[in-house]
């Protein structure tokens, strides 16, 4: 597998990244296609069941899934993905922004980020970029840990500093994620309320 050096630019990373978008609404899949098609290889599934079938033959870097879908919710789907494909990044995209759903998505599905509909395009792009980087770092960590020549603490995530600085200025806190030792995102309820 072709791994990227830490100094690569965002466009070089995203041109090779594969994103699977799972949403039962054609209009959402179409909107995401328009926004992301230049930078990513895209695959689409109208349901979690179809996405699970697709995952048997292709392995995206990141899955973006709607939460409320027929047959299986996005959270159930991403929880299965976490168990079956732990190095694939997971992002929830939903119109339902209840805190209980956010906490469940993060804890049960080990979701990288939670985005609401309608989304901010810059936040969406940054989230996908960071999710791709994180997923790729996880794959490198797992592969290298198997060969016992890797210390995760010594490898910071790479980024396009200018783009991240711009987005962080526009959306303070966007690039800062607190995780525990197992990689689970920590939410400080005082910051949320």
N, C-alpha and C positions, 0 to 999 in steps of 0.2 A: 504494500500500500504506500502510495506517495504521501509522505508527510512534509509539511511546510516548515521552513525555518522560522524562528521567532521574529525576525525582522521583516517578514513579508507584508506587503501593503494589503489593505482591506479588499481591494478589487481582485487581487491575485487569489486571495482565500475564497472569496465568494464566487468567483467564476467556476470553481471546481466543486463547490458545495452542492449537495443534493438535499432538497427539502420536500417532504411529503406533507401535503395539506389535506386535512380530513374535515369536511364540513358538508352537511346535508343541503345547504343552500347554494344553488348554482351562482347566485349573484355574489356571494362572498368569495367563492372559489375564483370567479372571474375577476373580481377586484384585486385579489391577492396576485393573480396571474399578471395583471397589468403592472402592478407595483414591483414585482420580484423577478419577472422573466429575464431581464437583462443581466442580472447578477447571479442567478442560481439555476441549476438544473431542477425542474419542478415535476412532481408527480401529484396526482389528485385522486382522492377517493371520496365518494358521496356518503360513505358510512364506515363505522369502525370495523364492521365485519369484512367489508371489501378491503380495507386497509390492512387488516391482519393477513388476508390472502396475498396481497401485494408484497408484504414484508417477508414472505417465504422465499421470494425470488430476487428482491432488491433491498439494499440496505442504505437508507438515507442518513445524512448526518444529523438532521433534525426533523422532528414531527411537530407540526402545528395542528392542534385538534380543537374543534368546537367542543363545548361541554354538552349542551342539550341536543341530543340526536336520538332518532328512533333506534330501537333494538338494544343499544348499548351506549351509555353516556361516555363522554370524552374522558372523564376521570377513570372510569372502569377500564376503558381502552388503554389509557396511558399507564395505568397500574400494571396491566398485562405486558405492555411494551417494556416497562422497567424490568420485569422479571425475565422476559424472553430476550430482550436486546438492551442490556444495561448501558451500553456506550452510546446509544442514540439519544440525542438531546430531545427534550420534551417541553413544549410550550402550549399552554391553554389559551384559547381565544374564545371569549364568550360575552354575551350581553347580560349575563347574570353575574353581578359583582358582589354577592353576599360574602361577608367575611368567612362564614363557615365553609363555603365552597372554596375560597382561596386557601384556607388552612388545610382542608382535605386534599386539595390538589397538590400542595407542597409536601405534605406529610405522606400521603398514600402513594402518590404517583412520582414522588421525587422530581417534581416539575421545576425546570430551570426558571421560568417566568410565567406570569399570569397577565394576560392582556385583555382589556375590555373592548367591546364593540360599542360605538365606533372607535377605531384606533387612531392614534396620532401616527402619521406616516414615518416621521423621524424615529419615534420610539420603537415602532415596529421593526424598522430596518436595523436599528442598533441592537434590539433584543435578538433578532435572528443572527446577526453577526457574532454577538457574544455567545449565543447558544452553540453556534458552529465551532467557535474557538474552544469553548468548554468541552464539548463532546469530543473533539479531536484530541485535546489534552488528556481527557479520560482514557481514550484508546491508547495513546502513547504511554500513559502511566501504567495501564494494565499490562500492555505488551512488555514494557521495560521492567516492570516489577517481576514478571515471570522470569526474566533473565537476570534478576538481582543486581542490576547495574544502574538503578535509578532512585533518586530521592525527590519525591514530589515537592518537598518544602523548598528545594533549591531551584524550582522552575516557575517563575511568574508567568501569567498569561500574557501573550503578545497582544498588541493592539495598534490601531492606527491612531496615534496620540492626538493628532489635530482634530479628527472627526469625533473622537470620544470627548475631547475637551469641549468642543462646540456643543455636543449633545448634553454633556453634563452641565454646561452653563445654562442651557435652555430648560433642562429638567433636572434640577439638583437632586442628587442621590440616586439617579438612574443607573450609574455604573458601579454602585457600592452594594454588594450582596454579602450578608452575614451568613456563614455556613458553619455547622458543627463539624466535628472530626470525620463524620461519615458522609459529608457533602450535602446534608439536608439544610435547606434554607431556614434561617431563624427569623421569625417575625417578632419584633418588639411591640407588644400591644399598646404601649404608651405612645409610640410613634404613629400608630394607625388611628387611634381615637382622636 
